[in-house]
Every structure is written in structure tokens, then in C-alpha cells.
């Protein structure tokens, strides 16, 4: 049986046609297909989507149930899930509180879920490798990189000190987040589109997400978003410190390590250094915002 006929039978649709391998048009609107070969990973994502919504105004892209109320159908050597597909662009400004609430739910779920799957390997900074590659850069660039390396050591020292304070704190399993493009809207309901990746242990991708948010929407919007995350009733101050520790880690210089592994032009080096500088400033601002909000939460808790 062809997949379209199998979908029509399972979801009781009359008309179904492919837009491409991942999208179909049905008499109930456009749907997105996801293909799964790992049952444990599929089960994690089904439960993750069911548990992380903030009803009724912030939902995840849950699996549409078939005629048997099952969230997935078997297909060949794996499974297929069906999701509503939205094209309407979404402007997240003034909606940061709702998005932050959903991210708070993601953190809470990730702290308590016990899935039988292997998380993505935790990424750690590689910046110290640069000490042995400084000769690759010209004298002016070396001076700039040395200054960043000195500050990097200070940032990592601060991260280690904070880690001692929360060394007993659990690390959540989180569905990797990539950009605000994962957020869509239909009528007054905001939909968060999850991934089909293995969850990651910790906050690396959330840090990248917040940094991108700062670049795209500015400090005021970022502050509202982070405030909603940190003030979530089920996100403790210690858990907020775990997020801060991740934001203190020096990942910005990793792109220079990639540079020394390639034969690049002086112009490309200059462009990478400019990106490093921009990312560095965003990281400092992100850390300042999170630190300030954690201090605010501490004052509230001790009053």
C-alpha cells in the first residue's frame, strides 16, 4: 500500500496529495509528516509534546491522533507522525511571557522525565586549543585574541565557582531549540514546533537561542523572555544558575579553531573575527540580563 492510501485509511481523509516528502495537502488542511526509525525517541517526543504545552494559549505541535487515537502509524521499517503545518509568520514581541512559560515547562519536564534514550553529547568549549595556534594569526589579531583568551579564563573561572554552588542540581533533558522560526501562530494560539532530534542534556542550544533572540529582537525583549523563564513557578533559582553557567562558558572562540583547521584567506579571518567579536558582546549582555534577573529572584525568595 502506498503511503498516501495508508494515511487516508488511518486518518479518514478523502483527499491527500504530496506537496513534497515532508508535506501533504488534505481535506483538513496542510499537514507535516515526520518519519521515525527509533521507537524510544518517538515515544519521548510524543510525551514531550503532550506535557509541555501551556493550555490554552501556547501549544506544541502535537501528533495528530488517527482514527484509533494513536499518535503514530507504522510505516515500512518505522513510524510516521502527522502534525498541523502553519505558514503564518509570527511576531513574538509582546508574547515573550507566553514563550518563556513554555520553555519553563520544557525545563520542568526535562528535569523529571526518565526516558530510555541516549541524549546528544554535551558540547564543551574548545577555546584553550587556541593558545597553541596563535602563530596562525597576524600580530594585530594575536593581540586581540590574547585579550579574549584572558577574559575567557575569567569567565570559565566564574562558571566553575557557580557550578560548585549547584553541583547537586540536576541537568534537564531538553529538545534542542534553534530559532524563533519554531514559533508559529494560528488565531490567538501560539504553536511551538519541536524537533525530532535526540534531546540534549543541558542548556547549550537554549543559550544559542537566547543569543539569537537578543540579536534579532533586542535587550528589552530578551529581558521579558528570560524573566518569564526564570520566574516560572517550577524553575528554581539553582536551575537558573545552571543556565547562567552555560551562558558563561566560552563557545565564541570555537569558530577560530575551525579557521585554523582550514586554509582561509585574510579576508575570511577578518570576517570570522568580526563574528567572534559580535557574539562575544551578545554573550556578555546575555549574562548580564540573566544575572540581574537571578538576583531579583533571590531578593523575592528571601523577603
N, C-alpha and C positions, 0 to 999 in steps of 0.2 A: 504494500500500500504506500502511495506517495504521502509525503508529509502534509500537504495541504488537505488531502482527504482525511488523514488521521486527525488533524486539528478540527476540521468541520465536524467529525463524528464526536470528538471528545468535548468540544465547546458548543456544540449545537448551533453552529453558524451556517447560514445558507450560502454566502458568497465569501470566498477567501482568495486572494491573489498575492503573489510576492511583489514587493517593491524592490527589495534586494534580499540577500541571505538573512539579514537581521530584522527586516521589517516586513509586515504584511498589512494589507488593507482588508477589513472585514465589514460586514453589515453592522457591526457595533463599533466602528472606528478603526483607526490605525493602531496596531499592536507591535510591540518589540519582542523578539524571540531571543532567548538566551539558551545556549547549549552547554550541558554539563556532563562530565565524564566521571567526576568524583562525588559519590553519594554523600559522604560525610560533609564535604564542602557545600553541596547543595542544601543539606539539612541545616547547616549553620546559617546560610543566607536566608532561608525561609523563616527561621525563628528570629533572626536579627531584624528582618523587615517587619515581622509581626509585633515585636516587642519595643521597637524604637520610635514608633510614631507618637506624635503629640496630638491626640484626637481633640477637636475635630479640624484644627486649622493647619497642622503640619504633619504630613504623611510620608511614608516611604513608598517606593514603587513596588508594592507587594505583588506577589504572584497571583494572577487571576485564577480562581478555582474553576475546575472543569465541572462537568455535569455530575461527577461523583464527589464534588467538593475537595478534590485532591489538588495540591498546589503545583504538581508537575506531572508530566506524562512520560512514559518510557518511549524512547525512540532509538532504534538500532542498538548501539552499544552503550547508550547513556540515557539522558533525560532532556526534556525541553520544558522551559517555563515561559509563560506569556505575561506580558506587562503592558499597561496602557502606555502609549507614546505621545508625549506632548511636544509641540513645536513652539508654543507661545513663549517669547522671551520674557524674562523676569527681572525686574529691577529690585534688588534686595535692600536698597536703602529704606530705612524706617521699618524694616522687617527683621532687623538683626536679633531682636529679643526672641522671636519665634525660632529662627535658625539656631541660635545659641541654646535654646531649650532642647531642641532635637539632638544637638551634639552632646549636651549633658546627658540625655537619655542613652546615647551611644556609649558614653564613658561608663555610666552605671551598668549597662548590660554587659559591657566588656570586662568589668571587674567581677562579675558574678557568674557569667556563662562558663561552662566547663566542656567545651566541645572536644570531640575526638579527631581533631585535625592539627596539622603542623602549621604554626604561624610562619609568616615571612621572616627571614633572618633579620635581626635588628641591625640597623645601619649605625656605624660609629664614625666619627670624624677621622680623617687621614692627614690632617694638616702638618703634623710633625715630620712627615716624609719630605716636606719642602726644604727643611734645613740642609739636607744633603743634595739639593738640586738648585741652590741659589745661583750657582755659577752659570746656569742656563740663561739667566736674565741679565740685562744690561745694568750698569751701575745705578742709574736712577731708579729703575724698577726694583732692584735689590733692596735699596733703602726703604722703599715703600712697603715691600713685603716683610722686611725685618720688623718694621714698626707694627704691622698687623700680627706677626708671629708673637711679639712681646705681649700684645693685648690679648692674643689668643690664649696664651698661657695663663693670664689673669682670669679670663672668662672660664677656662676649664677648672682652675683652682676654686673659683666661686661655685661652680657646678658640683665639684666634689664635696665642698663644705655643706652645701644644701642637701646633697644625697645622704650624708651622714645623719641629717635630721629626720629623714623619711626612709631610712634603709629597710624598715619593716613594712612599708607601704606596698600594696600590690600594684602591678602594672597591668593596665587594661588591654584586652584584645579589641582592636578597632578595625572596622572596614576602612581600607585606605581612602582618604579624601584627596581630591586633586584640584578642583577649581569650583568657582561659583556657578559654572555651567551645569553642575549637577543639580542645581535648584531650578525647578520649573513652577509654573502656576496655572491653575485652571479655576476660573471664577475667583473665589476668595480662599481657595485651598492651595497651600504650597506643597509641592511634591519634591522629595529628595530622592534622586536616583543613585542607588548603591552600585557597587561593583560586583564582579563575580570572581574577584581575586581572593587568595588566602588572606585572612585578617592579619594585621601586623601587631606585634607586641610593643606597645608604647605609642609615643606621640610624634614620630618623625613626620609623617605625612600631614598631620594636623598643623604642625609648625609651618610646613611649607604652604599649606592652605591659608593660614593666618597672615603669613608674609605676603602672599599674593593678594589677599584681601586688602591689606594696608596699601599696597601699590596701586590697586585699582580704585578703591573707594575712600581712602584717606584715614587719618588717625581717629577722627570723631566717630566714624562708622565702625572702625575696628574696636574702639573702646566699648561701644554699645554691644558688639558681638561677644567680646571676651567677658564683659561684665555678666551677660546672660549665661555664659558657660560656667564661670566661677561661682556665681550666685545660685546656680541650680541647687535645689534642696538636697540632691543626692550626690553632689560633688563636694568632697571635703576640702578644707584648706590644704591638707597634706597632699591631696591629689592635684590641686592647683600648683603646688610646689613641684610636683613631678613634671608637670607641663612646663613650668618655668625652667627647670633643669635642662629639658630637651631644647628649649629655645636659646639657652646659654651656650650650648655645645657649638663648636666652630666647624660648621659644614661649608661655609662660604669659600674657603680656600681649596676645597676638593677639586673645583674646576681647573685650578692651576696645576694640580697634579696630573690631570688629564692632558693639559697642554704640554707638559714636559715629556709625555709619552708619545707625542705626535711631532712631526716635522711641520711647524707652522711658521707663518711669516710674522714680521714685526708688527704689522697691522693687526693681525689676528690676536697677538699677545696683548696689544693695547686695548682691543675690544674686550677681551676676557678680563683684563684688569679693571676696566670700567664697570663691567658687570659685577665683579667682586666688590668693588667699592660701593655700588648701589645696594647690593644685597647686605653688605656689612652695616650700612646706615639703617636699613629697614630692620635688621635684627636687633640693633641697639634700641630702636624705637619700640619694637615689639616687646622686648624685655622690660623696658620702662613702663609700658602700659600694663603688662601682666603683674609686675612687681607692685605697682601702685594699687591695683585692684585687690591683690592679695593682702596688702597692708590694711586696706579698707575693710576687708572681710575679717581680718584679725581683730580690728577695733570693735566691730559689731559683735563678734563672738565673745569678747572679754568685757563688754558693757553689762 
